[in-house]
């Protein structure tokens, strides 16, 4: 029923739609990509790389994809899934996912890979992990940022190069020489330890040069043979499909607040995961997109890795704790029996643990504990100014039993006086706009508006009018504050746990 309403109310007359995140990722985009894949003829990923974890639950079975589009489960139905030119491509990660699908009885036949996609190489992953050992930023260690850096500095190899072994080796030798100063300065013991990780399986460690060129060429030649039949000019394919009137779904990765162009500085991903970047990386223009499903988790939010998070439960204590890598099993053993007390604890750090356990907030790609905090409407309004006014709320059912819900409506700047936006920002100033510079956002305290919680189980409700008055009051306040339209309310991970409001 919900799927029919989406088609009638939101997709009618639309040819291209996109699913993007308006927060720091992990908001449940995968459910809606899966949801919309029945409608779409083509599903395209246009940004990011294997650092993106997409979780889809179908018939109580969890599927986690990192590189391949989430619509791949529809491959047997003839749906075309595309890895676009804006994705940094790790052939090892893709092949592992193809093997996983094959074990589940899905032989992928309708996948297309852009010949222009930049290639992740072993030294990208090595440098990423080595750098993070020196300065904690909290990347996934998949080499994403280093690959994008090479792209910008004109030292990138592409999928097309991998299909030409002679050219591939010639370029690889040249580009590794540009890294020689870095490699020569690396601590050999640290480098060797990093390269013992499973991500480097098949690569030989070279005692003198660290990177063994021949082992890279040999392994990538094997990868090339496996994926050769999928490689094509995907931008031309998508543009042709647009002219033919096909339905195209663009699948976003990460979230707007992580965008290299719009996210929190330094602590961000290396691609533009806004609707602008997604369209471009898919081979389209933003104006081609007829409707944007802007996803936001409610009425809390999460972040993985380091970086400013004004509404975080427990503040910097939580940031440090989560970076240390505590696991779900550990938190269950220590705090599981106290869950109901934790949800309303006066200690915000402990309340955060309770909400994390309740909502299963653990990273799909890294397994890392996700930092959690109240919903930040200042940040959400900023994201919507870029991604568009339409909102899809997820996990609205999660906070059942939490007596008081807080929404951040402004910040109080508590840092030293600093020049910002061409004027002096003084200590104690109230900010109503999102300052994406991390050094400023780290010095912002949230100003909250409080709302009463609810005790009803809303996970099986199918109509907006059925929702508790407390939930509707928060939703309507969000619309008034942001000026947006909350069109969809997700009250669970399954397809039918969805309320269509508009």
C-alpha positions in Angstrom: 0.0 0.0 0.0 2.8 2.5 0.9 4.6 1.7 -2.3 1.5 2.5 -4.3 1.0 5.8 -2.5 4.6 6.8 -3.1 4.1 6.2 -6.8 0.8 8.1 -6.9 1.8 11.0 -4.7 5.5 11.5 -5.1 6.7 9.8 -8.2 3.9 10.6 -10.7 5.4 12.3 -13.7 8.9 11.9 -12.3 11.7 10.3 -14.3 14.8 10.7 -12.1 14.6 10.6 -8.3 17.4 10.6 -5.8 17.9 9.3 -2.2 20.4 11.4 -0.2 21.2 11.8 3.5 20.7 15.1 5.3 22.9 14.2 8.3 26.2 12.4 8.8 25.1 9.2 7.1 23.7 5.9 8.5 20.1 7.3 8.3 18.5 4.3 6.5 18.9 5.3 2.8 19.1 1.6 1.9 15.5 0.9 2.8 14.3 3.6 0.4 16.7 2.6 -2.4 15.3 -0.9 -2.0 11.8 0.5 -1.8 12.2 2.6 -5.0 14.0 -0.1 -7.0 10.7 -1.7 -8.0 9.8 1.6 -9.7 13.3 2.2 -11.3 14.7 0.7 -14.4 18.2 1.9 -13.5 19.9 2.4 -10.1 23.1 4.5 -10.0 25.7 5.1 -7.3 27.5 8.3 -8.1 29.8 9.2 -5.2 32.0 7.7 -2.5 33.5 4.2 -2.5 33.7 1.1 -0.3 33.6 3.3 2.8 29.8 3.5 2.4 27.7 0.8 4.2 24.2 0.3 2.9 22.0 -2.0 5.0 18.8 -3.4 3.6 16.4 -5.7 5.5 14.2 -7.8 3.3 12.0 -10.6 4.8 14.0 -10.3 8.1 17.3 -10.9 6.3 20.0 -8.2 6.5 22.1 -7.4 3.4 25.1 -5.0 3.8 26.7 -3.6 0.6 29.7 -1.3 0.6 30.3 -0.5 -3.1 27.7 -2.2 -5.2 24.4 -0.3 -5.5 21.7 -1.5 -3.1 19.4 -2.2 -6.0 21.5 -5.2 -6.9 19.0 -7.5 -5.2 16.7 -6.6 -8.2 19.3 -7.9 -10.7 17.3 -11.1 -11.3 14.4 -8.8 -12.4 16.6 -7.2 -15.0 17.2 -3.9 -13.2 20.4 -2.2 -14.3 22.7 -1.2 -11.5 25.5 1.3 -12.2 28.7 2.3 -10.4 29.2 5.8 -11.9 32.2 7.9 -12.7 32.1 9.7 -9.4 32.8 6.6 -7.4 36.3 5.6 -6.5 36.5 2.0 -7.4 38.0 -0.8 -5.4 37.9 -3.9 -7.5 38.7 -6.2 -4.6 35.7 -4.9 -2.6 33.4 -5.3 -5.6 34.5 -8.9 -6.3 34.0 -9.8 -2.7 30.4 -8.6 -2.9 29.8 -10.4 -6.1 31.0 -13.6 -4.5 28.8 -13.0 -1.5 25.8 -12.6 -3.8 26.7 -15.7 -5.7 26.7 -17.7 -2.5 23.1 -16.5 -1.9 22.1 -17.6 -5.4 22.2 -14.2 -7.1 24.4 -14.3 -10.3 24.9 -10.6 -11.2 24.3 -10.0 -14.9 23.0 -6.4 -15.1 25.8 -4.4 -13.5 27.7 -1.6 -15.3 30.9 0.0 -14.1 32.1 3.4 -15.4 35.4 3.2 -17.4 36.1 6.6 -15.9 35.9 5.6 -12.2 39.2 6.3 -10.4 40.9 3.2 -9.1 41.7 2.6 -5.4 45.3 1.2 -5.2 47.2 -0.5 -2.3 49.2 2.7 -1.6 45.9 4.7 -1.1 44.9 2.3 1.7 48.4 2.2 3.1 48.7 6.0 3.3 45.2 6.3 4.7 45.8 3.9 7.6 49.3 5.3 8.2 48.1 8.9 8.3 45.3 8.0 10.7 47.8 6.3 13.0 49.6 9.7 13.2 46.5 12.0 13.5 43.1 10.6 14.4 40.5 11.8 11.9 38.4 8.6 11.9 38.4 7.5 8.3 37.3 4.0 7.4 40.9 3.3 6.2 39.7 2.3 2.7 41.9 4.8 0.8 39.0 6.9 -0.4 40.5 10.4 0.4 43.9 9.5 -1.0 42.4 8.3 -4.3 40.4 11.5 -4.6 43.6 13.5 -3.9 45.3 11.7 -6.7 42.4 12.5 -9.0 42.6 16.2 -8.2 46.4 16.2 -8.6 46.2 14.4 -11.9 47.9 11.2 -10.7 44.9 8.9 -10.8 44.5 5.6 -12.6 41.1 4.6 -13.9 39.1 1.5 -14.5 39.9 1.8 -18.1 43.7 1.6 -17.3 43.2 -1.7 -15.5 41.9 -3.3 -18.7 45.2 -2.5 -20.5 48.0 -4.2 -18.5 50.9 -2.5 -20.3 49.5 0.9 -19.9 48.5 0.2 -16.3 52.0 -0.8 -15.3 53.6 2.1 -17.1 51.3 4.6 -15.3 51.6 2.8 -12.0 55.4 3.0 -12.1 55.2 6.7 -12.9 52.7 7.5 -10.2 54.4 5.5 -7.5 57.5 7.6 -8.1 55.5 10.6 -7.1 54.9 8.9 -3.8 58.6 7.9 -3.3 59.4 10.6 -0.8 56.4 9.6 1.3 57.3 5.9 1.1 61.0 6.5 1.9 60.0 8.4 5.1 57.6 5.7 6.4 58.4 3.6 9.4 58.9 0.2 7.8 57.6 -1.7 10.8 54.4 0.3 10.9 53.9 -0.1 7.1 54.5 -3.8 7.3 52.0 -4.2 10.1 49.4 -2.2 8.2 49.9 -4.3 5.1 49.4 -7.5 7.1 45.7 -6.5 7.2 43.2 -8.5 5.1 42.6 -5.6 2.8 46.1 -6.2 1.4 45.6 -9.9 0.7 47.4 -10.9 -2.5 49.8 -7.9 -2.4 53.5 -8.6 -1.6 55.3 -6.3 0.9 58.6 -5.2 -0.5 61.3 -4.7 2.2 63.0 -2.0 0.2 60.2 -0.2 -1.6 57.2 -1.3 0.5 55.0 -1.4 -2.7 55.8 -4.3 -4.9 54.7 -3.1 -8.4 54.6 -6.6 -10.0 52.3 -8.0 -7.4 49.9 -5.0 -7.9 50.0 -5.4 -11.7 49.4 -9.2 -11.5 46.5 -8.9 -9.0 44.8 -6.1 -10.8 45.1 -8.0 -14.1 43.1 -10.8 -12.4 40.6 -8.3 -11.2 40.3 -6.9 -14.7 39.4 -10.2 -16.2 36.6 -10.7 -13.6 35.0 -7.3 -14.2 35.8 -6.7 -17.9 32.3 -7.5 -19.1 30.7 -4.9 -16.8 32.8 -1.9 -17.9 31.3 0.7 -20.2 30.7 4.5 -20.6 28.0 4.7 -17.9 27.5 8.5 -18.3 26.5 8.0 -21.9 24.3 5.0 -21.0 22.4 7.1 -18.3 22.0 10.1 -20.6 20.6 7.8 -23.3 18.2 6.2 -20.8 17.1 9.7 -19.8 16.2 10.5 -23.4 14.4 7.2 -23.7 12.1 8.0 -20.7 13.5 5.3 -18.4 13.0 5.6 -14.6 16.4 6.3 -12.9 17.1 6.2 -9.2 20.3 7.8 -7.9 21.6 6.2 -4.7 23.5 8.6 -2.4 26.3 7.6 0.0 27.3 9.1 3.3 25.6 12.4 4.2 25.5 16.1 3.4 27.2 17.0 6.6 30.2 14.9 5.4 30.4 16.4 2.0 33.8 17.8 0.9 32.0 20.9 -0.3 29.4 21.3 2.4 30.4 19.2 5.4 32.2 19.9 8.6 35.8 20.8 7.6 38.6 18.2 8.0 36.2 15.6 9.5 34.5 14.8 6.3 34.5 12.5 3.4 36.4 13.3 0.1 33.5 13.4 -2.3 30.5 15.7 -2.6 27.7 13.6 -1.4 25.1 16.4 -1.9 22.4 16.1 -4.6 24.8 18.2 -6.8 27.7 15.7 -6.4 25.4 12.7 -6.8 23.9 13.9 -10.0 27.3 14.8 -11.5 28.9 11.5 -10.5 26.0 9.6 -12.1 26.4 11.4 -15.4 23.5 13.7 -15.0 22.7 17.4 -14.1 21.0 18.4 -10.9 18.1 19.8 -12.9 17.4 16.3 -14.3 16.3 15.1 -10.8 12.6 15.4 -10.4 12.3 14.5 -6.6 14.9 14.2 -3.8 14.2 11.9 -0.9 16.1 13.8 1.8 16.6 11.2 4.6 17.0 12.3 8.2 17.0 10.1 11.4 14.6 11.3 14.1 14.4 12.4 16.7 18.1 11.7 17.4 21.1 11.5 15.1 24.4 9.8 14.9 28.0 10.3 13.7 30.9 7.8 13.0 34.5 8.9 13.5 35.8 12.1 14.9 34.5 15.7 14.3 32.2 18.2 15.9 28.7 17.1 17.1 27.1 19.8 19.2 24.1 17.7 20.4 26.1 14.5 21.2 25.1 12.7 24.4 28.2 13.1 26.7 30.1 15.5 24.4 33.8 14.9 24.1 33.7 12.0 26.5 31.4 10.2 24.1 33.6 11.2 21.1 36.7 9.7 22.7 34.8 6.6 23.9 33.4 5.8 20.5 36.7 6.3 18.8 38.3 3.7 21.1 36.2 1.1 19.3 33.9 -0.3 21.9 31.6 -3.0 20.5 27.9 -3.8 20.7 28.6 -7.1 22.5 30.5 -5.2 25.2 27.8 -2.6 25.7 25.1 -5.3 25.9 27.0 -7.2 28.6 27.7 -4.1 30.6 24.5 -2.1 30.2 21.8 -4.3 28.6 20.0 -5.1 31.9 19.8 -1.3 32.7 18.4 -0.3 29.3 15.1 1.2 30.6 16.9 3.2 33.2 19.6 4.4 30.8 17.0 5.8 28.3 16.0 8.5 30.9 19.3 8.8 32.7 20.4 12.2 34.0 23.9 11.3 32.8 23.8 12.2 29.1 26.7 9.9 28.3 24.9 6.9 29.8 21.6 8.0 28.0 23.6 7.9 24.8 24.6 4.3 25.4 21.0 3.3 26.1 19.7 4.9 22.9 22.6 3.4 20.9 21.7 -0.1 22.2 18.0 0.5 21.7 18.4 1.6 18.1 21.3 -0.7 17.1 23.6 2.1 16.2 26.8 0.3 15.2 28.7 0.9 11.9 27.8 -1.3 8.9 31.2 -0.9 7.3 33.5 -0.6 10.3 31.6 -2.1 13.2 32.4 1.1 15.1 30.2 2.4 17.8 28.2 5.3 16.4 28.1 8.5 18.4 24.6 9.6 19.2 22.8 12.8 20.1 19.6 14.8 19.9 18.4 15.9 16.5 20.0 19.1 15.4 17.5 21.2 13.5 20.1 23.9 12.7 22.2 21.4 10.8 19.1 19.8 9.2 17.8 23.2 7.9 21.3 23.8 6.4 21.3 20.4 4.7 17.9 21.0 3.3 18.9 24.3 1.8 21.2 22.3 -0.4 19.5 19.0 -0.9 15.9 20.4 -1.1 12.8 20.8 1.0 11.4 17.3 1.0 12.1 15.1 4.1 11.8 11.4 4.8 12.1 10.7 8.5 13.5 7.3 9.7 13.6 5.5 13.0 10.7 7.6 14.3 9.6 4.6 16.4 12.9 4.1 18.2 12.6 6.5 21.1 9.5 4.9 22.7 9.7 5.3 26.4 12.1 8.3 26.4 10.2 10.8 28.6 11.7 14.0 27.2 12.8 14.6 23.6 15.1 17.6 22.9 15.6 19.3 19.5 18.4 21.7 19.0 17.1 25.0 17.6 20.2 27.2 18.0 23.8 27.3 19.3 25.6 29.3 21.9 29.2 30.0 20.9 31.5 29.5 23.9 34.9 29.8 22.2 37.3 32.7 22.0 36.5 35.8 20.0 37.3 35.1 16.3 36.7 36.6 12.9 34.0 34.6 11.2 32.0 35.5 8.0 33.8 38.9 7.9 32.7 39.9 11.4 33.9 39.3 15.0 32.2 36.3 16.6 32.1 37.0 20.3 31.9 34.5 23.2 28.3 34.0 24.2 26.8 34.8 20.8 23.7 32.9 19.7 24.0 31.3 16.3 21.0 30.3 14.3 22.9 29.2 11.2 25.2 26.2 10.8 28.9 27.1 10.8 30.6 24.2 9.0 34.1 25.2 10.1 34.9 22.5 12.7 37.0 24.8 14.9 33.9 26.9 15.4 31.3 24.1 15.6 33.4 22.4 18.3 32.8 25.6 20.4 29.1 25.5 20.1 26.7 24.5 22.8 23.2 23.4 21.8 20.1 25.4 22.7 17.2 23.0 23.0 13.4 23.0 22.7 11.9 20.3 24.9 9.0 18.0 23.9 7.2 15.2 25.8 7.9 11.6 24.8 5.5 8.8 24.2 5.0 5.2 25.4 3.0 3.7 22.6 4.5 1.2 20.1 4.1 3.0 16.8 5.9 0.5 14.6 2.7 -1.0 13.1 0.9 2.3 12.5 0.1 3.0 8.9 -1.7 6.4 9.0 -0.4 9.7 10.2 -3.5 10.3 12.3 -2.8 7.2 14.3 0.5 8.5 15.7 0.6 9.8 19.3 0.0 13.5 19.6 3.5 14.0 21.0 5.0 12.6 17.8 2.8 14.7 15.5 3.7 17.8 17.6 7.4 17.3 17.0 7.0 16.6 13.3 4.9 19.7 12.8 7.4 21.8 14.7 10.2 20.4 12.5 8.3 21.5 9.4 7.7 25.0 10.8 11.4 25.4 11.8 12.9 24.1 8.6 10.3 25.3 6.1 10.3 21.9 4.6 7.8 19.2 3.9 7.9 15.8 5.8 6.4 13.5 3.2 7.4 10.1 4.6 7.7 8.7 8.1 9.4 5.4 8.6 8.4 3.5 11.7 10.5 0.4 11.1 13.0 -1.3 8.8 10.5 -3.2 6.7 8.8 -1.8 3.6 5.3 -1.8 5.0 6.5 0.1 8.1 6.1 3.4 6.3 3.6 6.2 6.6 3.0 8.4 3.5 2.0 11.8 4.7 1.7 13.9 1.5 
